[in-house]
Amino acid sequence: MRYIMIAVISLSLTQLLGAQAFAQQELVDSVEKGCMKELNRYCKKVTPGEGRLLACLYAHNDKLSGKCEYALYDAAVQLERAVAALTYVANECENDLEKYCANVPAGEGRLLACLDKNEKKVSNRCKQAVKEAGLK
């Protein structure tokens, strides 16, 4: 199932900026709710984390209910949008990130915090991208 693979890949990409963490948890909760029957039936013994539950659902994709398939599809679409927004911000802020945040490790919102800390020096393009992406 294409959408499960997109979700697995995208989950790691949404970690780039901390503002996406809450939205990511909502997606996880939505998939868990929509796929509860399948998770309990096929993935009960799978240790959560690192995409293992999604891999389990993928292994049983021919047995998924419409409700579960929709939850996965919806999550994948939302993740694709989030990844596109983050890619847009990364592209528009590339020079600013290199100039002001080169020594800041990615993840947990550190890059966004660095841009915010340097707001007076950051380019208008970058500021606008952050705003349009809903990260500020």
C-alpha positions in Angstrom: 0.0 0.0 0.0 1.6 3.2 -1.2 0.2 5.4 1.6 1.7 3.3 4.4 5.2 3.7 2.8 4.7 7.4 2.4 3.7 7.7 6.0 6.8 5.7 7.1 9.1 8.0 5.1 7.2 11.2 6.0 7.1 10.6 9.7 10.9 11.0 10.0 10.8 14.2 7.8 8.2 15.9 10.0 10.8 15.8 12.8 12.7 18.6 11.1 10.8 21.3 12.8 9.3 20.9 16.3 6.0 22.7 15.4 4.9 19.7 13.4 5.2 17.3 16.4 1.7 18.0 17.7 0.2 17.5 14.2 2.1 14.3 13.9 0.7 12.9 17.1 -2.8 13.8 15.9 -2.1 11.7 12.8 -0.8 8.8 14.8 -3.9 8.9 17.0 -6.2 9.1 14.0 -4.5 6.0 12.4 -4.6 4.1 15.7 -8.3 4.9 16.0 -9.1 4.0 12.4 -7.0 0.8 12.4 -7.7 -0.3 16.0 -9.3 -3.6 14.9 -6.4 -4.4 12.6 -3.7 -3.4 15.1 -5.3 -5.6 17.8 -5.8 -8.5 15.4 -2.6 -8.5 13.4 -0.1 -6.3 15.3 -0.8 -7.0 18.9 2.7 -8.4 19.6 4.6 -5.7 17.6 6.6 -3.3 19.7 5.6 0.2 18.8 8.1 2.7 17.4 10.3 3.2 14.4 7.5 2.5 12.0 7.0 -1.1 13.1 3.2 -0.8 13.5 3.0 0.7 10.0 5.1 -2.1 8.6 2.8 -4.6 10.3 -0.2 -3.0 8.7 1.6 -2.9 5.4 2.3 -6.7 5.7 -1.5 -7.2 6.2 -2.7 -4.6 3.7 -4.9 -7.1 1.9 -6.9 -7.5 5.1 -7.4 -3.9 6.1 -10.9 -2.5 6.5 -12.1 0.5 4.5 -12.0 2.5 7.7 -8.3 1.7 8.3 -7.4 2.3 4.7 -9.0 5.7 4.8 -7.2 6.6 8.1 -3.9 5.7 6.4 -4.8 7.5 3.2 -5.8 10.6 5.1 -2.7 10.6 7.3 -0.5 10.1 4.2 -2.1 13.1 2.5 -1.7 15.3 5.5 1.9 14.2 5.9 2.6 14.9 2.2 1.3 18.4 2.8 3.4 18.9 5.9 6.5 17.6 4.1 5.8 20.0 1.1 5.5 22.9 3.6 8.7 22.0 5.3 10.5 21.6 2.0 9.3 25.0 1.0 10.6 26.5 4.2 13.9 24.7 3.9 14.3 26.0 0.4 13.3 29.6 1.2 15.4 29.6 4.4 18.4 27.7 3.1 20.8 30.8 3.0 19.5 32.0 6.4 19.9 28.5 8.0 23.5 28.3 6.6 24.3 31.8 7.7 22.8 31.9 11.2 22.1 28.3 12.2 24.9 26.2 10.7 26.0 24.8 14.0 22.4 24.1 15.2 21.5 20.4 15.1 18.2 19.7 13.3 15.2 18.3 15.2 13.0 19.2 18.2 12.3 22.7 16.8 15.9 23.9 17.2 16.2 25.2 13.6 12.9 27.1 13.9 14.0 28.5 17.2 17.3 29.6 15.7 15.5 31.4 12.9 13.2 33.0 15.5 16.2 34.1 17.5 17.7 35.7 14.5 14.4 37.1 13.2 15.7 40.7 12.7 18.5 39.3 10.4 16.5 36.6 8.6 15.4 37.4 5.0 11.9 38.4 4.2 11.5 35.3 1.9 12.3 33.0 4.8 10.0 34.9 7.2 7.2 34.7 4.7 7.7 31.0 4.1 7.7 30.2 7.8 4.4 32.2 8.1 2.8 30.6 5.1 3.7 27.1 6.4 1.9 27.9 9.6 5.1 27.5 11.7 4.7 30.8 13.3 
